[in-house]
Each structure stands twice: as C-alpha cells, then as structure tokens.
Amino acid sequence: MSGAIRRPRRRWHTALALLIVAGLIASVAYVLLTPLRRTDYLQPTAARTLGEGGDPNVLMILSPWDQRDYCPGEFSVGAAETDTVVSVSAIRRVSAAVPLFGGCAGAEALHGQVAVELRLGQPLGSRTVVRAEDGSPLPVLEP
C-alpha cells in the first residue's frame, strides 16, 4: 500500500458540458418546431347574445368562416363601449403560418361562421352594436 490518498475524480465539468449541449439542442429544436405565426383580420357581420340564463355581459361576435374548424384561442376581438353604442373591432386571428403537425383538435365552425367571445363592461341592454371600421350596425341575434 502506497499510502497515497486517492481523490475522487471531479466530473462536474463533464456534467456541465453535457448540460450546456443538451440546452443548446433543446433551444434549436424549439425554434425549428415552433411554427411561425400569421395574423389576419376578419370583419364582424353579426353579434349573438347568450340568451336567457347566459352571461348578459357576453356577446358572441360572428364572421364568415370557410374552413371546417379552428383552434380555441386562435381568434380575439375587442370593443369600445359607450352608454349607447358598442363599437366592435375587426376579429384578430393569430394562426400558424406553416402548421407542422396538421392543426389542432379545434372547435367546429357552425353554419360557415366563426363565433368569438366579447366580454362587455356592462350588459348590452338597448345599446346598438356597430362595426368599428365603418360604423355599420350589426344585427344582434338571439341564440
């Protein structure tokens, strides 16, 4: 026995290097697999209330939609409210420009329309709903 004390090898530098390489690979994979986003705008054509028992502060804003389905959260809409008018903005759609996995398990478009929830600051009541772009009145439909 030589009496020399063996020191354990320090492998932390190897582990750190592997961790850095794994992080780089994950970052590159994320960038390559994350689809690019595209923003489109649809003009609202009507509004629909939720009817009796529904939330009186919610309107569903409708626009023609020629595709079978869409992904939840793909659309958003806003409005400016006064005591007499609800002025609805264009419906904003943010979608994958190049879908890599063939879409999502989405909501089905009904009657060739997409319906996007608009939460109002107060119930619609007797206020008029108009399209912000041109001030055209939008029909308010019952469910």
C-alpha positions in Angstrom: 0.0 0.0 0.0 1.5 3.2 -1.1 -0.2 5.4 1.5 -1.3 7.9 -1.2 -4.8 9.2 -0.8 -6.9 8.9 -3.9 -9.1 11.9 -4.6 -12.4 11.3 -6.3 -12.4 12.5 -9.8 -14.3 15.6 -10.3 -16.7 15.1 -13.1 -18.7 18.2 -12.6 -17.1 19.8 -15.7 -18.2 16.9 -17.8 -21.8 17.1 -16.4 -21.8 20.9 -17.0 -20.7 20.5 -20.6 -23.4 17.9 -21.2 -26.0 20.1 -19.7 -25.0 23.0 -21.9 -25.0 20.8 -25.0 -28.5 19.5 -24.1 -29.7 23.0 -23.6 -28.5 24.1 -27.0 -30.1 21.1 -28.7 -33.4 21.8 -26.9 -33.3 25.5 -28.0 -32.6 24.7 -31.6 -35.4 22.1 -31.6 -37.8 24.6 -30.1 -37.0 27.2 -32.8 -37.3 24.6 -35.6 -40.5 23.0 -34.3 -42.4 26.2 -33.3 -44.5 27.3 -36.2 -44.3 30.8 -37.5 -47.3 32.9 -36.6 -49.5 34.8 -39.1 -52.1 37.5 -38.2 -55.2 38.0 -40.2 -58.3 40.1 -39.6 -62.0 39.2 -40.2 -64.8 41.7 -40.3 -67.6 41.1 -37.9 -71.0 40.6 -39.6 -73.3 40.0 -36.6 -73.5 39.6 -32.8 -75.3 37.0 -30.8 -76.4 37.1 -27.2 -76.2 34.1 -25.0 -79.9 34.4 -24.2 -81.8 33.7 -21.0 -79.6 32.1 -18.4 -76.4 33.2 -20.3 -73.9 35.8 -19.1 -75.5 39.2 -20.0 -72.0 40.7 -20.3 -71.0 38.4 -23.2 -71.7 38.7 -26.9 -70.6 36.3 -29.5 -69.2 38.2 -32.5 -69.8 36.3 -35.8 -67.8 36.4 -39.0 -67.9 34.2 -42.2 -65.5 31.3 -42.0 -65.0 29.0 -44.9 -62.9 26.4 -43.2 -64.3 23.4 -41.2 -62.8 24.1 -37.8 -60.4 26.3 -35.9 -58.2 26.2 -32.8 -59.5 27.6 -29.5 -57.9 30.9 -28.7 -57.0 31.5 -32.3 -59.4 34.5 -32.5 -59.8 37.6 -30.4 -62.0 40.7 -30.6 -62.3 43.9 -28.7 -64.8 46.8 -28.5 -65.1 50.4 -27.4 -68.3 50.9 -25.3 -70.4 54.0 -24.6 -73.8 54.3 -23.0 -75.5 54.0 -26.4 -73.0 52.1 -28.7 -70.7 49.0 -28.6 -68.2 49.5 -31.4 -66.7 46.1 -32.3 -63.2 45.9 -33.8 -62.1 43.5 -36.5 -61.7 40.0 -35.3 -58.0 39.2 -35.0 -56.8 35.7 -35.9 -53.3 34.6 -35.0 -52.5 31.2 -36.5 -49.6 29.0 -37.6 -48.3 30.2 -41.0 -46.8 26.8 -41.6 -48.6 24.2 -39.4 -46.1 21.4 -38.7 -48.5 18.9 -37.1 -51.7 19.4 -39.1 -53.6 21.7 -36.8 -55.3 21.0 -33.5 -58.4 19.4 -32.1 -60.4 22.6 -32.6 -63.9 23.9 -32.4 -66.1 23.3 -35.4 -67.4 26.3 -37.4 -71.2 26.4 -37.4 -73.2 27.5 -40.4 -70.0 28.8 -42.1 -69.3 31.2 -39.3 -66.7 31.6 -36.5 -68.1 32.9 -33.2 -65.7 34.9 -30.9 -66.5 35.8 -27.3 -66.6 39.5 -26.5 -66.9 40.4 -22.8 -68.6 43.7 -22.2 -68.1 46.0 -19.3 -71.9 46.0 -18.7 -74.9 44.2 -20.2 -75.8 45.2 -23.8 -79.2 46.3 -22.9 -80.6 48.7 -25.6 -77.2 49.7 -26.9 -76.5 49.5 -30.7 -73.7 47.2 -31.9 -71.7 48.6 -34.8 -68.6 47.6 -36.8 -65.8 49.9 -35.8 -64.2 50.1 -39.3 -67.2 51.7 -41.0 -69.9 52.3 -38.3 -72.3 49.9 -39.9 -74.9 48.5 -37.4 -74.5 44.8 -36.8 -77.6 42.6 -36.3 -77.9 41.3 -32.7 -79.2 37.7 -32.9 -80.8 35.6 -30.2 -79.4 32.1 -29.6 
